[in-house]
Amino acid sequence: MYSLTSLGFGPYFQEQPCVDGAIPARIAGEYKHGYLVWFECDEGFARLSGRLMRDLSEEARPTVGDWVALKSLPVPDQTAIIEQVLARRSVFTRGAAGRETRRQVIAANVDLVFIVTGLDANYNVHRIQRYVARVRASGAQPLVVLNKADVCDAISAHVGEVEASVPGVQVVATSAILGHGLESISKLLQPGITAAFVGSSGAGKSTLINAFLGEQKLATGEIRASDGRGRHTTAGRQMVVAPSGGLLIDTPGMRELALFDDEGIDSVFPEIEEMSLRCRFRDCTHQSEP
């Protein structure tokens, strides 16, 4: 069913020391009581060992896209045990919602992150800039997808505006419903490449993935015409295989994208970095000072 190479098990992971006799596997689904894992030629369910449950922080626990080492293969009516979580090559995070400042891991070991925004009431350039900053900080390559081109009469103007706001980032206009613009994305989804789709609720992430798959594999939801908002149709993170061989990760819609640190900021907002360098106070935090 799968080969480790097609799942993205490249030199970075192959060279990491593993527990003797352990079986490499990739997290393909995250659930309340465990994980769906893909390994050589098959799949099954696994859970963390008691040691990892005790020792790993919330941020370090496996998420979709992570590579792990299993003590043994999953078999019917028996869940495999995860003995080790391999070091991540890239990790996409955001500030968790709420008052407490903490990092929330969205997806791990991703090569491309498609930032999906609807060309309806969902369109927001500043939100796109924040997403690009977080993606660049993760180590993955960002690409902006302006979806729902079928409901917009000013596509070229919006594409130009986004290109100017995030220099160096490819911007693609698509219509998942009509199938327009999908070829420029699908050609990037080759075997061994992992791509994550991120964006706010109602942007059309799951609809786009279903268009690539050619089937209604992920749940989608209706959008209110008045404000472009929709329900969180993706309840949890999950990975699927595209017909081209690439791996696609859908993520729950985000009502907000908090920036909890300055990683990636200078690549999107260079004027902020320039102003901070001119500050005459060496101990200034640039938060509340005059």
KASULGI-V880410 format. One line per field, one symbol per residue. burial: 1 if it has 16 or more other C-alpha atoms within 10 Angstrom, else 0. Layout:
burial = ???
//
This chain:
burial = 00010111100010000100011111111100011111110011111110010000000001111111111111000011111111011111111100000010111111111111111101101011111111111111111111111100001001100110110000111111000011000000111111111111111111111111100001011000000111111100111111001111111111001110000110110000000000000000000000
//
